């Protein structure tokens, strides 16, 4: 039976737009994520190596292609879940199963951070296995247009400033609670047009008074 043009376009959406050079592209993104996690507040520029279906952004998609696989359940927020092409594209390129609940997710892709559920709903890890927590990939519009946040902690010489936008509601207070659960807690990867920044659970965050 011949495939209609509409069906062919839909199938093409699911399989095109991945890494052109999977090994080298994944290595570049992984290095950027690790550098950003080691130095909170810094921005690691990355090339646009993926072309996912909207509303998934190229940077967030590249991070997902790098970190997710068939052993890492992936949760999508409603903004991304409403477009079937996003789930199909991620499933084809990563093999990651969709997590039924936030607490089941190894990774969470968030297309609308401002409407995100509370961080405490995601897997927090355990005292014995703190790495069994969810890493959230937040698709943000900018890393410099939001409220100025002052960062302190490991990987920061004295202090650092960042201003991502948008962020979850009551973010600073939520983050204080997240830090209080250490060594448990979630980590954040911020995917923006200008690059990747990270907020590991060890980072102290407060609003800048400057």
C-alpha positions in Angstrom: 0.0 0.0 0.0 1.5 3.4 -1.0 2.3 5.8 1.9 0.5 9.1 1.7 2.6 12.3 1.5 1.3 13.4 4.9 2.3 10.1 6.5 5.7 10.2 4.9 6.3 13.7 6.3 5.2 12.5 9.8 7.5 9.5 9.6 10.4 11.7 8.4 9.9 14.0 11.4 10.5 11.0 13.7 13.7 9.8 12.2 15.5 12.9 10.8 17.3 15.6 12.8 19.5 13.5 14.9 23.3 13.8 15.3 25.1 13.8 11.9 28.2 12.3 13.7 26.7 10.5 16.7 30.0 9.6 18.5 31.8 12.9 18.1 28.6 15.1 18.6 27.7 13.2 21.8 31.2 13.6 23.1 31.1 17.4 22.5 27.8 17.8 24.3 28.8 15.5 27.1 32.0 17.5 27.6 30.0 20.7 27.7 27.5 19.3 30.3 30.4 18.1 32.5 32.2 21.4 32.3 29.0 23.3 33.1 28.3 20.9 36.1 31.8 21.3 37.4 31.6 25.1 37.2 28.1 26.2 38.1 27.1 29.6 36.6 29.3 29.3 33.5 27.9 29.0 30.1 29.3 26.4 27.7 28.5 27.3 24.1 27.5 24.4 21.9 26.9 24.0 18.2 23.3 23.2 17.1 23.9 19.6 16.4 20.2 18.3 16.5 17.1 19.4 14.7 14.2 18.1 16.7 10.5 18.6 16.1 9.1 21.7 17.8 8.6 22.7 20.6 11.7 20.7 21.7 14.7 23.0 21.3 17.9 22.0 19.5 20.1 22.3 22.6 17.7 20.4 24.9 17.4 17.8 22.2 21.2 17.4 21.9 21.5 16.9 25.7 18.8 14.3 25.6 20.5 12.4 22.7 23.7 12.4 24.7 22.5 11.4 28.1 19.4 9.2 27.5 19.3 5.6 26.4 17.1 2.5 26.9 18.0 2.2 30.6 17.0 5.8 31.5 13.3 6.5 31.8 12.5 9.9 30.5 9.7 12.2 31.7 8.2 14.9 29.4 6.4 17.9 30.9 2.9 18.7 29.4 4.4 21.3 27.0 6.4 18.6 25.3 4.1 15.7 25.8 1.3 17.4 23.9 3.2 17.0 20.6 3.4 13.3 19.7 6.3 14.0 17.3 8.6 14.9 20.2 8.0 11.6 22.0 8.4 9.6 18.8 11.6 11.5 17.9 13.2 11.0 21.3 12.1 7.3 21.3 13.6 6.7 17.9 17.0 8.4 18.6 17.5 7.5 22.2 15.5 4.4 22.9 14.6 5.8 26.3 11.2 4.7 27.6 8.8 7.3 28.8 8.5 7.4 32.6 5.0 7.0 34.0 5.6 9.5 36.8 8.2 12.1 37.6 9.5 9.9 40.5 10.3 7.2 38.0 12.4 9.4 35.7 16.2 9.3 35.4 15.9 12.4 33.2 13.1 15.0 32.8 12.7 17.2 29.8 10.9 20.5 30.6 9.7 22.7 27.8 7.8 25.1 30.1 9.9 25.6 33.3 7.5 28.3 34.6 4.7 25.8 34.9 6.9 22.9 36.3 5.6 20.9 39.2 7.5 21.1 42.4 11.1 19.7 42.4 10.2 17.4 45.3 8.0 15.4 43.0 11.0 14.0 41.1 13.2 11.1 42.2 15.5 12.4 45.0 17.8 9.4 45.3 18.6 7.8 48.7 21.2 8.3 51.3 23.0 5.2 50.0 22.4 5.9 46.3 22.0 9.7 45.8 22.7 9.3 42.1 19.3 7.6 41.7 17.7 11.0 41.4 16.2 12.8 38.4 18.3 15.2 36.4 16.1 17.9 35.0 16.8 19.4 31.6 15.1 22.8 31.5 14.5 24.4 28.2 15.0 28.2 28.9 14.7 31.2 26.7 17.8 32.9 28.0 20.6 32.6 30.6 20.8 36.3 31.2 17.3 37.9 31.1 15.8 36.7 34.3 16.4 37.7 38.0 20.0 37.7 39.0 20.9 34.7 41.1 24.0 34.6 43.3 25.7 31.2 43.3 28.1 29.8 45.8 29.5 26.4 46.5 31.8 23.7 45.0 33.3 24.7 41.6 32.8 28.4 42.3 35.8 30.4 43.4 33.9 33.0 45.4 30.5 33.8 43.8 28.9 33.6 40.4 25.9 35.2 38.8 23.3 33.7 36.5 19.9 34.9 35.4 18.1 32.1 33.5 14.5 32.7 32.3 12.0 31.3 32.8 12.4 29.3 36.0 10.0 27.3 38.1 7.7 29.2 40.5 9.3 30.1 43.9 12.6 28.7 42.5 15.0 30.1 45.1 12.9 28.7 48.0 12.5 25.3 46.2 16.2 25.2 45.7 16.9 25.8 49.4 14.7 22.8 50.2 16.5 20.8 47.5 19.9 21.6 49.0 18.7 20.7 52.5 18.1 17.1 51.3 21.8 16.7 50.3 23.2 14.2 49.4 19.8 13.5 48.0 18.1 16.0 45.6 17.9 16.9 41.9 20.3 18.5 39.6 19.4 21.0 36.8 20.8 21.3 33.3 19.7 24.6 31.6 19.5 24.4 27.8 19.4 27.9 26.2 20.1 29.2 22.7 23.4 30.6 23.9 24.6 27.3 25.4 24.4 25.0 28.5 24.6 25.9 32.2 24.1 23.6 35.2 23.0 23.9 38.8 24.1 20.9 40.7 22.4 20.2 44.1 25.6 21.3 45.9 25.1 24.9 44.7 23.8 27.5 47.1 21.4 30.0 45.4 20.0 33.3 46.6 18.6 36.4 44.9 21.3 38.9 44.1 20.9 42.3 45.9 23.0 44.1 43.3 
